[in-house]
Amino acid sequence: MARIRSIHPGFFTDEELVCVSMAARLLFLGLGVEADDKGVFEWKPLTIKMKIFPADNLDVDGLLSELIHASAVRRYEVDGRSFGAIRNFRKFQRPKTPNDIHPATPEIRNYVGLEVSVSETLPQSGGKLSEIAPQMEDGGDKMEEVKEEKKEGGRGKRAPAEDYAFSGAVIHLLAKDFLAWRVSYHAIPDLPAELTALDAWLTAQPEAKRKGWFHTVAGALNRKHQELLSARSNAQAQPAVPL
C-alpha cells in the first residue's frame, strides 16, 4: 500500500541522481511512495509502470537500470522472487508505525539503513542544529549519506588496466560500468565511439572537470540518449507520405 513520504532537499542536487534522466528521477520518488516502510518493493516493472506511469509510454526496465547504475536502488531475490531496495531509505524516512511487508536479507537491511543507529528525538535545549536527525518523519531519500567508499571508474583507487572495458587519456571505465551504461544509454548506437569523443574533449578541460569525469560523461551520455530517443519518437510520429 502506498504511503505519504517527504522529499529531502538534497534529492535535487545528489551527484548520482542528477546524471539520470528526469523520468528516472520521478520513478525514484514513486518507488519511495510504493515501497514498504523498509524501502523495499517488488521488482515488477509492468506493475511499477501501472502504479507510477499509468498514462506514459516509458520503458520502466530502462529507468530501473539507470537507478541501479546511479547506486540509488539494488535488485535482489528471496525464494525466487525479485525485490528492489532503496539505498539509505530508513536513514531519512521515519514512519511512526512502520510496516514490514517484503522480506529483506541482513545485507539489504544494512543497504536501506536499518542497521544504522539514528536518534529518534530532537536534542535537548542547547543542542546544536547539526545534532538533529536528518528527517524525523517520512522524510528524505538516499541523499546526504556519509560516503565511506568511492566508486570506481576514475574515482578512488585505480584498477589494473586489464580490468577496464574502455581506457582513454581521462576516461577509465570498468567493465561493470561500461555494461551498465550500455543498458542505460541504449539509444546510443556506438558507445565506444561516443566515449572516445568525450575523452578527447576532456583532455582539453580544466583539471577539476577531468577529476569529475565520471559524472560529466554520464550526464553527456544521458543527454545524447534522450536526444536520440526524442528524434526516434518524432520520426515514428511523422505521417506516411502517399505516393
C-alpha positions as CSV (number, residue, x, y, z in Angstrom):
1,M,0.0,0.0,0.0
2,A,1.4,3.4,-1.0
3,R,2.4,5.7,1.8
4,I,2.9,9.5,2.1
5,R,6.6,10.4,2.0
6,S,8.6,13.6,2.3
7,I,11.4,14.7,-0.1
8,H,14.7,15.7,1.3
9,P,16.1,18.9,-0.3
10,G,19.3,17.0,-1.2
11,F,17.4,15.0,-3.8
12,F,17.7,17.8,-6.3
13,T,21.5,18.1,-6.1
14,D,22.5,14.5,-5.5
15,E,25.6,13.8,-7.7
16,E,24.4,10.4,-8.8
17,L,20.8,11.2,-9.4
18,V,21.4,14.4,-11.4
19,C,23.1,12.2,-14.0
20,V,20.0,10.1,-14.7
21,S,17.0,11.1,-16.8
22,M,14.2,13.2,-15.5
23,A,11.9,10.2,-15.8
24,A,14.2,8.0,-13.8
25,R,14.3,10.7,-11.0
26,L,10.5,10.7,-11.0
27,L,10.5,6.9,-10.8
28,F,12.8,7.1,-7.8
29,L,10.3,9.3,-6.0
30,G,7.5,7.0,-7.0
31,L,9.3,3.9,-5.7
32,G,9.7,5.6,-2.3
33,V,5.9,6.0,-2.2
34,E,5.2,2.4,-3.3
35,A,7.9,0.7,-1.2
36,D,7.2,-0.7,2.2
37,D,8.5,1.1,5.3
38,K,11.9,-0.6,5.0
39,G,12.3,0.8,1.5
40,V,11.7,-2.5,-0.3
41,F,9.4,-3.0,-3.3
42,E,8.5,-5.9,-5.6
43,W,10.7,-5.8,-8.8
44,K,7.8,-6.0,-11.3
45,P,8.4,-3.4,-14.0
46,L,5.0,-3.6,-15.5
47,T,3.2,-3.3,-12.1
48,I,5.5,-0.4,-11.2
49,K,4.6,1.3,-14.5
50,M,0.9,0.9,-13.9
51,K,1.2,2.5,-10.5
52,I,3.6,5.3,-11.2
53,F,3.3,6.0,-15.0
54,P,-0.1,4.7,-16.0
55,A,-0.6,7.1,-18.9
56,D,3.0,7.4,-20.1
57,N,4.8,5.5,-22.8
58,L,8.0,4.8,-20.8
59,D,10.5,2.0,-20.6
60,V,10.5,1.3,-16.8
61,D,13.1,-1.5,-17.3
62,G,15.5,1.1,-18.7
63,L,14.7,3.6,-16.0
64,L,15.3,1.0,-13.3
65,S,18.7,0.3,-14.9
66,E,19.5,3.9,-14.7
67,L,18.8,3.9,-11.0
68,I,20.8,0.8,-10.4
69,H,23.8,2.4,-12.2
70,A,23.3,5.5,-10.0
71,S,23.5,3.3,-6.9
72,A,20.0,4.5,-5.9
73,V,18.4,1.1,-5.9
74,R,19.5,-2.6,-5.7
75,R,17.8,-5.7,-7.0
76,Y,17.8,-8.9,-5.1
77,E,16.0,-12.2,-4.8
78,V,14.4,-14.2,-2.0
79,D,12.9,-17.6,-2.6
80,G,12.9,-17.0,-6.4
81,R,11.0,-13.7,-6.1
82,S,12.6,-10.4,-7.2
83,F,12.6,-7.3,-5.0
84,G,14.2,-3.9,-5.1
85,A,15.7,-1.9,-2.2
86,I,16.1,1.9,-2.0
87,R,19.5,2.9,-0.7
88,N,19.5,4.6,2.8
89,F,15.7,4.8,2.8
90,R,15.4,4.4,6.5
91,K,18.1,6.9,7.3
92,F,15.7,9.6,6.1
93,Q,12.2,8.1,6.2
94,R,10.9,7.7,9.8
95,P,7.4,6.2,9.8
96,K,5.9,6.2,13.3
97,T,4.3,2.8,12.8
98,P,6.5,1.0,10.2
99,N,5.0,-1.9,8.3
100,D,7.1,-4.9,7.2
101,I,5.7,-6.4,4.0
102,H,8.6,-7.7,1.9
103,P,11.5,-9.9,3.0
104,A,15.0,-8.4,3.3
105,T,18.3,-10.1,3.9
106,P,20.7,-8.7,6.5
107,E,22.7,-7.1,3.7
108,I,19.6,-5.4,2.3
109,R,18.6,-4.2,5.8
110,N,22.0,-2.5,6.0
111,Y,21.6,-1.2,2.5
112,V,18.4,0.6,3.3
113,G,19.8,2.0,6.6
114,L,18.0,-0.2,9.1
115,E,21.2,-1.2,10.8
116,V,22.3,2.4,11.4
117,S,21.6,3.8,14.8
118,V,19.8,7.1,14.5
119,S,18.5,9.4,17.2
120,E,14.7,9.4,17.2
121,T,14.3,12.5,19.3
122,L,15.2,16.1,18.9
123,P,18.2,17.3,21.0
124,Q,17.5,18.9,24.4
125,S,17.7,22.7,24.7
126,G,21.1,23.9,23.9
127,G,21.7,21.2,21.3
128,K,23.3,22.1,18.0
129,L,21.2,22.2,14.8
130,S,23.6,19.6,13.3
131,E,22.6,17.1,16.0
132,I,19.0,17.0,14.8
133,A,18.2,13.8,12.9
134,P,18.1,14.3,9.0
135,Q,14.3,13.9,8.9
136,M,12.1,12.9,11.8
137,E,9.0,11.5,10.0
138,D,8.7,10.2,6.5
139,G,11.3,12.5,5.0
140,G,14.2,12.3,2.6
141,D,15.8,9.8,0.3
142,K,19.3,8.4,-0.3
143,M,21.0,11.9,-0.3
144,E,23.5,13.3,2.1
145,E,24.8,10.0,3.4
146,V,28.4,9.9,4.7
147,K,30.1,8.1,1.8
148,E,32.5,5.5,3.3
149,E,33.8,4.4,-0.1
150,K,34.4,5.9,-3.5
151,K,33.0,4.4,-6.6
152,E,35.5,3.0,-9.1
153,G,35.8,4.3,-12.7
154,G,38.2,7.2,-12.1
155,R,37.0,8.0,-8.5
156,G,39.2,6.2,-6.0
157,K,41.9,3.6,-6.3
158,R,42.5,2.8,-10.0
159,A,42.0,-0.8,-11.1
160,P,44.6,-2.7,-13.2
161,A,44.5,-1.7,-16.9
162,E,43.2,-5.2,-18.0
163,D,40.0,-4.6,-15.9
164,Y,38.9,-1.7,-18.0
165,A,36.4,-2.1,-20.8
166,F,37.3,1.4,-22.0
167,S,40.5,3.2,-21.2
168,G,41.4,6.6,-22.7
169,A,43.5,9.6,-21.6
170,V,41.0,10.6,-19.0
171,I,38.2,8.0,-19.0
172,H,38.9,4.6,-17.5
173,L,35.7,2.6,-17.3
174,L,35.4,-0.7,-15.6
175,A,33.5,-3.5,-17.4
176,K,30.6,-3.4,-15.0
177,D,30.2,0.4,-15.5
178,F,30.5,0.0,-19.3
179,L,27.8,-2.6,-19.4
180,A,25.6,-0.6,-17.1
181,W,26.0,2.5,-19.4
182,R,25.3,0.4,-22.5
183,V,22.0,-0.6,-20.9
184,S,21.1,2.8,-19.6
185,Y,22.0,4.7,-22.8
186,H,20.8,2.0,-25.2
187,A,19.8,4.6,-27.8
188,I,23.5,5.4,-28.5
189,P,24.5,3.0,-31.3
190,D,28.3,3.2,-30.8
191,L,29.1,3.7,-27.1
192,P,32.9,3.3,-27.6
193,A,33.0,5.9,-30.3
194,E,31.0,8.3,-28.1
195,L,33.4,7.7,-25.2
196,T,36.4,8.3,-27.4
197,A,35.0,11.7,-28.5
198,L,34.2,12.7,-24.9
199,D,37.7,11.5,-23.8
200,A,39.3,13.7,-26.4
201,W,37.2,16.7,-25.3
202,L,38.0,16.1,-21.6
203,T,41.8,16.2,-22.3
204,A,41.4,19.9,-23.0
205,Q,39.3,20.7,-19.9
206,P,40.5,22.0,-16.6
207,E,41.8,19.6,-14.0
208,A,38.7,19.9,-11.8
209,K,36.4,18.7,-14.7
210,R,38.8,15.9,-15.6
211,K,38.8,14.7,-12.0
212,G,35.0,14.6,-12.1
213,W,34.9,12.9,-15.5
214,F,32.5,10.1,-14.4
215,H,29.6,12.4,-13.6
216,T,30.4,14.7,-16.6
217,V,30.5,11.8,-19.0
218,A,27.3,10.2,-17.6
219,G,25.5,13.5,-17.9
220,A,26.7,13.9,-21.5
221,L,25.7,10.4,-22.5
222,N,22.3,10.8,-20.9
223,R,21.6,14.0,-22.9
224,K,22.7,12.2,-26.1
225,H,20.5,9.3,-25.2
226,Q,17.5,11.5,-24.6
227,E,18.0,13.4,-27.9
228,L,18.2,10.2,-29.9
229,L,15.1,8.8,-28.2
230,S,13.2,12.1,-28.9
231,A,14.4,12.1,-32.6
232,R,13.3,8.4,-33.0
233,S,9.9,9.2,-31.4
234,N,9.4,12.2,-33.7
235,A,10.3,10.2,-36.8
236,Q,7.8,7.5,-35.9
237,A,5.1,10.1,-35.3
238,Q,5.5,11.5,-38.8
239,P,2.6,10.5,-41.1
240,A,3.4,8.5,-44.1
241,V,3.5,10.5,-47.4
242,P,1.3,8.9,-50.0
243,L,2.9,8.0,-53.3
